[in-house]
Amino acid sequence: MTGTDAAALHELRVVEAELNERWPETKIEPSLDRIRALTDLLAEPQRSYPVVHVAGTNGKSSTTRMVDALLSGLGLRTGRYTSPHLQLATERISIDGRPISPAAYVEAYRDIAPYVSIVDAQSDVRMSKFEVLTGMAFAAFADAPVEAAVLEVGLGGSWDATNVADAKVAVITPVALDHAEYLGSELSGIAREKAGIIKPGSIVVLAAQAAEAQRAIMERIAEIDATVAREGQEFGVLSRTVAVGGQMLRLQGLGGVYDEIFLPLHGEHQARNAAVALAAAEAFFGAGAQRQLDVERVREAFASVITPGRLERVRSAPAVLVDAAHNPHGAKALADALSSEFSFRRLVAVVGVLGDKDARGILEELEPVVEEVVLTRNSSPRALDPDQLAGMARDIFGADRIVVEPRLDDAVEAAIGLAEETSDPGESMSGGGVVITGSVVTAGEARALFGKEPA
């Protein structure tokens, strides 16, 4: 690392410390007043480029990255805003498919800081960390400048800071129960909140939903007379086959059939995310029955997709996979992919969960596909104590299938040892596997343990 790089990382840590003095992203107030006041002072940078806005419970980050890859592959300069980050804060703001540098991140913060101070002084509540980050992204994209921005909702939809942008294309990935303390415990209410990103004039790309969520979203679409394309009707996955390093897809898009699509990601859920992303890109460019996107460029874009921490292999022999599943819906998708696309002789899970998540539901989804589970914690102050996690796990796995290791590095080492165990001295040690999951924070720290760079 050069002296310049070290100095930039130091400044990044200083900025993060300042931002962490604000309300965390897990605490929100249902108001767009502060972010709107900031963007007004910044001359509304979010209106200087068309926006693809992505909401939902699961699949948002993967779908956002796929849409970004498609728009970029089809010739546009793009900005991508995602949250939370896995390893480094700069991952949240990407231009041309790459995270901005630490120096650019610091510059983006320093540029808007005086205006943030003005909003703070005029408000009863200071701007939250997420609101400031959103303002930074909007301004960085305008300064670049980008030709399209792909924005992932942080939490919910209607009251999320990103919602001061008006979506040209509004994408809603599958809606499930999560963040009940803010969004409630009824699927229809959660869906209505997420449907708040749909604006007059938006083209809505809607992933397949539970009936209750579908009704609520369609009511919003009818209310503002938006146009909708639905998975399973206007677009979808026609076929998928497991391939080395991912899967081969045949997708029905709005503009026709796209075949021989290699997606370097595992799981049916990622195939469906790809179909949603394709429809969103088609909607953005105005593709339809008589106009299809360039198939070869679509193939190249999908083949280039990188989604760190989503069934990502970080080691071989034994294979170690990292997945950021942090709720039962995500854990089910992970379990389905592990059982359908991998053939492990013995699979061990390392699980570290945040205290406000449905840890029991996550463990219940993983239990059928893993031999043993090593329970641990990540560095988040919100992390669930591993002994408390073990209390839940004993009811699901039985005491003989669980191990508790409070430190993540020790937990990974223990899991690798378990994966390599054999009952017969003559049995091969190959074919064992480890999956590290339960939280975005756990996934990010596991990537760092294996020397993976932020992406």
C-alpha positions in Angstrom: 0.0 0.0 0.0 1.4 3.4 -0.9 1.5 6.4 1.4 -1.2 8.0 -0.6 -3.5 4.9 -0.3 -2.8 4.7 3.5 -3.7 8.4 3.9 -6.9 8.0 1.9 -7.9 5.0 4.1 -7.2 7.0 7.2 -9.4 9.8 6.0 -12.1 7.3 5.1 -12.0 6.0 8.7 -12.3 9.5 10.0 -15.3 10.2 7.8 -16.9 6.9 8.8 -16.4 7.8 12.5 -18.2 11.1 11.9 -21.1 9.4 10.1 -21.4 6.8 12.8 -22.2 9.6 15.3 -25.5 9.9 13.4 -28.6 7.7 13.6 -27.6 4.3 12.3 -29.3 2.8 9.3 -31.4 0.6 11.6 -33.2 3.7 13.0 -35.5 5.7 10.8 -38.2 8.4 11.1 -40.9 8.3 8.4 -40.1 11.5 6.7 -38.4 12.7 3.5 -38.1 16.2 4.8 -34.4 16.1 5.7 -33.2 14.4 2.5 -35.4 16.6 0.4 -34.0 19.7 2.1 -30.5 18.5 1.4 -31.1 17.7 -2.3 -32.8 21.1 -2.7 -29.6 22.8 -1.4 -27.6 20.6 -3.8 -29.8 21.7 -6.7 -31.5 18.3 -6.9 -28.7 16.1 -8.4 -31.0 13.1 -8.4 -32.9 14.7 -11.3 -29.9 15.0 -13.6 -30.1 11.3 -14.7 -32.8 8.7 -15.2 -33.2 6.2 -12.3 -33.9 2.5 -12.0 -35.1 2.1 -8.4 -35.0 -1.4 -6.8 -37.1 -2.3 -3.7 -38.0 -5.6 -2.2 -37.0 -7.9 0.7 -34.5 -10.3 -1.0 -32.5 -10.1 -4.2 -32.3 -6.3 -4.2 -28.5 -6.1 -4.3 -28.0 -8.9 -6.8 -30.7 -7.5 -9.1 -29.2 -4.0 -8.8 -25.8 -5.3 -9.8 -27.3 -7.1 -12.8 -29.2 -4.1 -14.0 -26.1 -2.0 -13.6 -24.1 -4.5 -15.6 -26.7 -4.6 -18.4 -27.0 -0.8 -18.7 -23.2 -0.5 -18.7 -22.8 -3.3 -21.2 -25.3 -1.6 -23.5 -23.2 1.5 -23.6 -24.3 3.8 -20.7 -22.1 5.4 -18.0 -23.8 4.2 -14.8 -23.9 4.9 -11.1 -24.9 2.2 -8.6 -26.0 2.8 -5.0 -26.3 -0.2 -2.7 -26.5 -0.9 1.0 -25.2 -2.2 3.3 -21.6 -2.7 2.4 -19.8 -6.0 3.0 -16.3 -4.8 3.7 -15.6 -1.2 2.8 -18.0 1.8 2.8 -16.9 2.7 -0.7 -18.7 -0.3 -2.1 -22.0 1.6 -1.7 -21.3 4.1 -4.4 -20.1 2.7 -7.7 -19.5 4.4 -11.0 -18.9 2.4 -14.2 -19.4 -0.8 -12.2 -16.6 -0.1 -9.7 -16.6 1.3 -6.2 -15.4 4.8 -5.9 -12.0 5.3 -4.3 -11.5 6.1 -0.7 -10.3 9.5 -1.7 -13.4 10.1 -3.9 -15.7 8.9 -1.0 -14.1 11.4 1.4 -14.3 14.2 -1.2 -18.0 13.4 -1.8 -18.6 13.7 2.0 -16.6 16.9 2.4 -18.4 18.5 -0.6 -21.9 18.1 0.9 -21.0 18.4 4.6 -21.7 22.2 4.8 -25.1 21.6 3.4 -25.7 18.7 5.8 -24.9 21.1 8.6 -27.5 23.5 7.4 -30.2 20.8 7.3 -29.1 19.6 10.8 -29.5 23.1 12.2 -33.0 23.5 10.7 -34.3 20.1 11.8 -35.5 18.7 15.1 -33.6 15.5 14.2 -30.1 15.5 12.6 -29.8 13.7 9.3 -29.2 10.0 9.6 -26.1 8.2 8.3 -28.1 6.7 5.5 -29.6 10.1 4.4 -26.1 11.6 4.2 -24.8 8.6 2.3 -27.7 8.9 -0.1 -27.0 12.6 -0.7 -23.3 11.7 -1.3 -24.3 9.2 -4.0 -26.7 11.5 -5.7 -24.0 14.2 -5.9 -21.3 11.9 -7.0 -23.4 10.6 -9.8 -24.2 14.1 -11.0 -20.6 15.1 -10.8 -19.4 12.1 -12.8 -21.7 12.5 -14.7 -23.6 9.3 -15.2 -26.3 8.6 -17.8 -28.3 6.3 -15.5 -28.4 5.5 -11.8 -29.5 2.2 -10.3 -30.6 2.8 -6.7 -31.2 0.1 -4.1 -33.7 1.0 -1.4 -32.2 0.9 2.0 -35.3 0.0 4.1 -38.9 -0.1 3.0 -39.7 2.2 0.1 -42.0 5.2 0.7 -40.0 6.7 3.4 -36.6 5.6 2.3 -34.1 8.4 1.6 -33.6 7.2 -2.0 -37.3 7.9 -2.7 -36.7 11.6 -3.4 -35.6 10.2 -6.8 -38.4 9.5 -9.4 -38.0 6.1 -10.9 -38.1 5.7 -14.7 -38.2 2.0 -13.9 -39.4 0.8 -10.5 -38.3 -2.8 -9.7 -39.9 -4.8 -6.9 -38.1 -8.0 -6.0 -39.9 -10.7 -3.8 -41.4 -9.3 -0.7 -41.2 -11.2 2.6 -41.3 -10.5 6.3 -38.3 -8.5 7.5 -37.7 -5.4 9.6 -41.0 -5.9 11.4 -40.2 -3.2 13.9 -40.5 -0.6 11.2 -42.5 -2.2 8.4 -45.0 -4.3 10.5 -45.8 -8.0 10.4 -48.4 -8.0 7.7 -47.2 -8.8 4.2 -49.7 -6.5 2.6 -48.5 -3.5 4.6 -44.9 -4.3 3.8 -45.7 -4.6 0.1 -47.5 -1.2 0.2 -44.5 0.4 1.8 -42.2 -1.0 -0.8 -44.6 0.0 -3.6 -44.1 3.6 -2.6 -41.2 3.8 -5.0 -43.7 3.6 -7.9 -44.3 7.1 -9.2 -46.6 8.5 -12.0 -44.9 7.6 -15.3 -42.9 4.7 -13.8 -42.6 1.4 -15.6 -43.0 -1.3 -12.9 -41.0 -4.5 -13.2 -42.6 -6.9 -10.7 -41.0 -10.2 -9.5 -43.3 -13.0 -8.6 -45.0 -12.3 -5.3 -47.1 -14.0 -2.7 -50.8 -13.3 -3.4 -51.2 -10.8 -0.5 -48.1 -8.8 -1.6 -49.1 -8.9 -5.2 -52.6 -7.4 -4.5 -51.1 -4.6 -2.5 -48.6 -3.7 -5.2 -51.1 -3.9 -8.0 -53.4 -1.6 -6.1 -50.6 1.0 -6.0 -50.0 0.5 -9.7 -53.7 1.0 -10.5 -53.9 4.0 -8.2 -51.3 6.0 -10.2 -51.9 4.3 -13.5 -48.4 3.0 -13.9 -47.4 0.4 -16.5 -46.4 -3.0 -15.2 -44.5 -6.1 -16.5 -44.9 -9.2 -14.3 -42.7 -12.2 -13.9 -44.5 -15.3 -15.1 -46.6 -13.3 -17.6 -44.6 -10.7 -19.6 -41.2 -12.1 -18.7 -39.5 -14.9 -16.8 -37.1 -17.8 -16.8 -37.9 -20.3 -19.6 -35.2 -22.8 -18.6 -32.0 -23.1 -16.6 -29.3 -25.7 -16.4 -26.5 -26.0 -13.9 -23.1 -25.2 -15.4 -19.5 -25.0 -14.2 -19.3 -21.8 -12.1 -22.9 -20.9 -12.5 -25.9 -21.7 -14.8 -27.0 -21.4 -18.4 -30.3 -19.6 -18.9 -33.0 -19.1 -21.5 -35.0 -16.0 -20.6 -38.2 -14.6 -21.9 -37.8 -10.8 -22.0 -40.2 -8.1 -23.0 -38.6 -8.0 -26.4 -38.4 -11.7 -27.0 -36.3 -14.7 -26.1 -32.7 -14.4 -24.9 -30.9 -17.8 -25.0 -27.4 -19.1 -24.1 -27.1 -16.7 -21.2 -24.4 -17.7 -18.8 -24.8 -16.4 -15.3 -21.8 -16.9 -13.0 -24.1 -17.3 -10.0 -25.8 -20.2 -8.3 -29.4 -20.8 -7.5 -32.9 -20.6 -9.0 -33.4 -17.3 -7.2 -30.5 -15.8 -9.1 -31.9 -17.0 -12.4 -35.2 -15.2 -11.5 -33.3 -12.1 -10.4 -31.6 -12.2 -13.9 -35.0 -12.3 -15.6 -36.2 -9.3 -13.5 -33.0 -7.4 -14.3 -33.3 -8.1 -18.0 -36.9 -6.8 -18.0 -35.8 -3.7 -16.2 -33.1 -3.0 -18.7 -35.5 -3.6 -21.5 -38.0 -1.2 -19.9 -35.3 1.4 -19.5 -34.4 1.3 -23.2 -38.0 1.0 -24.4 -37.6 -2.6 -25.7 -40.8 -4.4 -26.5 -42.4 -6.9 -28.8 -40.8 -5.3 -31.9 -37.6 -4.2 -30.3 -35.1 -6.5 -28.6 -31.8 -5.6 -26.9 -28.6 -6.7 -28.5 -28.5 -10.4 -27.4 -24.7 -10.7 -27.6 -24.1 -7.7 -25.4 -26.7 -9.0 -23.0 -24.8 -12.3 -22.8 -21.5 -10.4 -22.2 -23.1 -8.3 -19.5 -24.6 -11.2 -17.6 -21.3 -13.1 -17.8 -19.5 -10.2 -16.2 -21.8 -10.0 -13.1 -20.1 -10.1 -9.8 -22.2 -10.4 -6.6 -19.8 -10.7 -3.6 -21.2 -12.6 -0.6 -23.9 -14.3 -2.6 -23.0 -18.0 -2.6 -19.5 -16.9 -3.3 -16.7 -19.5 -3.3 -13.7 -18.1 -1.3 -11.7 -21.4 -0.9 -11.5 -24.8 -2.4 -10.7 -28.2 -0.8 -12.7 -28.0 1.3 -15.0 -25.6 -0.5 -15.9 -22.6 1.5 -18.9 -20.5 0.4 -20.1 -17.2 1.7 -23.7 -16.1 1.6 -25.3 -13.0 3.1 -28.7 -14.6 3.7 -30.1 -12.8 6.8 -33.7 -13.8 7.0 -35.6 -17.0 6.5 -36.6 -16.2 2.9 -33.0 -15.7 2.0 -31.9 -18.8 4.0 -34.4 -20.9 2.1 -33.1 -19.7 -1.2 -29.6 -20.6 0.0 -30.6 -24.0 1.2 -32.4 -24.8 -2.1 -29.3 -23.8 -4.1 -27.0 -25.8 -1.9 -29.1 -28.9 -2.2 -29.8 -28.6 -6.0 -26.5 -27.4 -7.3 -23.8 -28.9 -5.0 -23.0 -32.4 -4.0 -21.1 -32.2 -0.8 -20.1 -35.3 1.1 -20.5 -33.3 4.3 -21.6 -29.7 4.6 -21.1 -27.6 7.7 -22.6 -24.1 8.3 -21.1 -21.2 10.2 -23.9 -19.0 11.3 -23.6 -15.5 12.9 -26.9 -13.5 13.1 -27.9 -10.0 14.2 -30.1 -9.8 17.3 -33.0 -8.1 15.5 -33.3 -10.9 12.9 -35.4 -14.1 12.9 -32.5 -16.4 13.9 -34.7 -19.4 14.6 -36.3 -19.1 11.1 -32.8 -19.0 9.5 -31.6 -22.1 11.4 -34.8 -24.0 10.5 -34.3 -23.4 6.8 -30.6 -24.5 7.0 -31.1 -27.6 9.1 -32.1 -30.0 6.3 -29.0 -29.3 4.2 -26.2 -29.2 6.7 -24.6 -31.9 8.9 -23.5 -29.6 11.7 -23.6 -25.9 12.5 -21.0 -23.8 14.2 -22.5 -20.8 15.9 -20.6 -17.6 16.2 -20.9 -13.8 16.2 -19.7 -11.0 14.0 -18.2 -7.7 15.1 -21.5 -5.8 15.0 -22.8 -4.4 18.3 -26.2 -5.8 17.2 -24.8 -9.4 16.9 -26.7 -12.1 18.7 -24.8 -13.8 21.5 -23.7 -17.2 20.2 -24.8 -18.9 23.4 -28.3 -17.5 22.9 -28.1 -18.7 19.3 -27.1 -22.1 20.5 -30.2 -22.2 22.7 -32.4 -21.9 19.6 -30.2 -24.3 17.6 -30.4 -27.1 20.2 -34.2 -27.3 19.6 -33.7 -27.5 15.8 -30.4 -29.5 15.3 -30.0 -31.3 18.6 -27.0 -30.8 21.0 -24.7 -33.2 19.1 -24.8 -31.2 15.9 -23.9 -27.8 17.2 -20.6 -26.2 18.1 -20.2 -22.7 19.7 -17.1 -20.6 18.8 -17.5 -16.9 19.8 -14.8 -15.7 17.3 -15.6 -15.9 13.6 -12.0 -17.0 12.6 -12.2 -19.8 15.2 -15.6 -20.8 14.0 -14.4 -21.0 10.4 -11.4 -23.1 11.4 -13.6 -25.4 13.4 -16.1 -25.8 10.5 -13.3 -26.7 8.1 -12.1 -29.3 10.5 -15.6 -30.8 10.8 -16.0 -30.7 7.0 -12.8 -32.7 6.6 -13.8 -35.4 9.2 -14.4 -38.9 8.0 -15.9 -41.9 9.8 -13.8 -44.4 7.9 -10.0 -44.1 7.8 -10.1 -45.2 4.2 -12.7 -42.6 3.2 -11.5 -39.6 1.1 -11.5 -36.3 2.8 -12.5 -34.5 -0.4 -16.1 -33.4 -1.0 -16.5 -31.5 2.3 -17.9 -28.0 2.3 -18.5 -25.0 4.6 -21.1 -22.3 4.1 -20.7 -19.1 6.2 -24.0 -17.2 6.5 -26.6 -15.5 8.7 -25.8 -11.8 8.2 -24.4 -9.3 5.7 -21.8 -8.4 8.4 -20.8 -12.1 8.8 -20.4 -12.5 5.1 -18.3 -9.3 4.8 -16.0 -10.3 7.6 -15.7 -13.9 6.2 -14.6 -12.4 2.8 -11.9 -10.4 4.6 -10.7 -13.5 6.4 -10.1 -15.1 3.0 -8.3 -12.1 1.6 -11.1 -11.0 -0.8 -11.0 -7.4 -2.0 -14.1 -5.2 -1.7 -16.1 -5.2 -4.9 
